[in-house]
Amino acid sequence: MSAPITLYQFELCPFCHKVKAALELEGIPFVKVEVNPMTKKELPELEGNEKRKVPVIDVDGRLIADSSAILAFLENEYQAPYSLSSRGDEPNDTSKSQQVEAWVDEDLAQVLPAVIYGKWRDALRAAKVVAKSSNFGVVQNAVVRGGGSLIMHQVAKKIVARRGGENPQQMLDDEMDKFEQWLGDDDFIGGSELCIGDAAAHGCLTCIQDFPAFEEIMRRPKVQAWYQRVQALRSQRRAA
Ligand SMILES: N[C@@H](CCC(=O)N[C@@H](CS)C(=O)NCC(=O)O)C(=O)O
C-alpha cells in the first residue's frame, strides 16, 4: 500500500477544506501539514505555483497544486475506495457538478472570507484558530495571530470592494439562494448520488463551521439537511 497523501494547507483556507472533504468522501488516508501563512516555509517548491498557494498534495513524491486539479486527479488517476462520479443507472448531472465547483471557487470561497474576516473581532478569532492548530513555535504563533488577522481583515475589505461594495452578509445570502436552487429537492447536487460539486460546497462550508455565519446558513432547512447528509458520508467513509 502506498504512503498516505500529504496535504499542505492553511487551517482556514476554503480551498484546502474542499480537498479535505473530497479525500474523506473518497476514503483516502491523508496527513495534514499546516503551512505558516507568513513564511510558507513548509510548502515544497512546485512549478506553476509561483505564488506558493495552498492546497498542495504530495502523492508518493508527485506534487499537485490547485484544489480543482487535485479533485480531478483524485477522481481520475487515484484508485480511491469511493468515487465522486456517478456509477449508478441514473447518471448524475455532471455539468451541474462542474458548475457548482466553479461557483465554489469563484464565488462562495471568495465571499466567505469577507464574512468571517470582515469584523475585527472575527478576524482576530480566525487568526487564533490558525495559530492554535499549528506548531510554529511561540514567536511565530504570535506573529501569525497578530499579522494574520491584519492580513485577513485587509483581504476581506478588498473582496468586498471588488465585488461591488455590498454588505458581506447580503452577498452570502445571495450566494446561498443560488445553492438552494441548484439543490432543489434532490439529496445531492447532481441528483441521487454524491458528486464533486457536493464535496466542493461541503468542504467550503466546513471551513467556517466555528463562525456565526455558519449558523446563519444552517437556518435554511434544505441546506442543513444536505449538509448533514454529506457529513454522515464523510464520517462513515473517512479513512482511519
Ligand atoms: N485556485 C486555487 C486557489 C488557492 C488559494 O487562493 N489559496 C490561498 C489560501 S485560501 C493561498 O494560498 N494564498 C497564499 C498567497 O496568495 O500568498 C485553488 O483552488 O486551490
PDBQT file of the ligand as one rigid body, heavy atoms in Angstrom, charges set to zero:
ROOT
HETATM    1  N1  LIG A 301      -7.289  28.325  -7.283  1.00  0.00    +0.000 N 
HETATM    2  C1  LIG A 301      -6.603  27.912  -6.089  1.00  0.00    +0.000 C 
HETATM    3  C2  LIG A 301      -6.704  28.989  -5.058  1.00  0.00    +0.000 C 
HETATM    4  C3  LIG A 301      -5.841  28.708  -3.835  1.00  0.00    +0.000 C 
HETATM    5  C4  LIG A 301      -5.680  29.935  -2.952  1.00  0.00    +0.000 C 
HETATM    6  O1  LIG A 301      -6.078  31.045  -3.294  1.00  0.00    +0.000 OA
HETATM    7  N2  LIG A 301      -5.063  29.718  -1.784  1.00  0.00    +0.000 N 
HETATM    8  C5  LIG A 301      -4.801  30.789  -0.866  1.00  0.00    +0.000 C 
HETATM    9  C6  LIG A 301      -5.306  30.429   0.527  1.00  0.00    +0.000 C 
HETATM   10  S1  LIG A 301      -7.064  30.407   0.649  1.00  0.00    +0.000 SA
HETATM   11  C7  LIG A 301      -3.292  30.978  -0.706  1.00  0.00    +0.000 C 
HETATM   12  O2  LIG A 301      -2.555  30.020  -0.605  1.00  0.00    +0.000 OA
HETATM   13  N3  LIG A 301      -2.851  32.223  -0.679  1.00  0.00    +0.000 N 
HETATM   14  C8  LIG A 301      -1.471  32.496  -0.395  1.00  0.00    +0.000 C 
HETATM   15  C9  LIG A 301      -0.983  33.661  -1.198  1.00  0.00    +0.000 C 
HETATM   16  O3  LIG A 301      -1.661  34.085  -2.142  1.00  0.00    +0.000 OA
HETATM   17  O4  LIG A 301       0.109  34.120  -0.856  1.00  0.00    +0.000 OA
HETATM   18  C10 LIG A 301      -7.213  26.585  -5.614  1.00  0.00    +0.000 C 
HETATM   19  O5  LIG A 301      -8.362  26.280  -5.967  1.00  0.00    +0.000 OA
HETATM   20  O6  LIG A 301      -6.526  25.832  -4.921  1.00  0.00    +0.000 OA
ENDROOT
TORSDOF 0
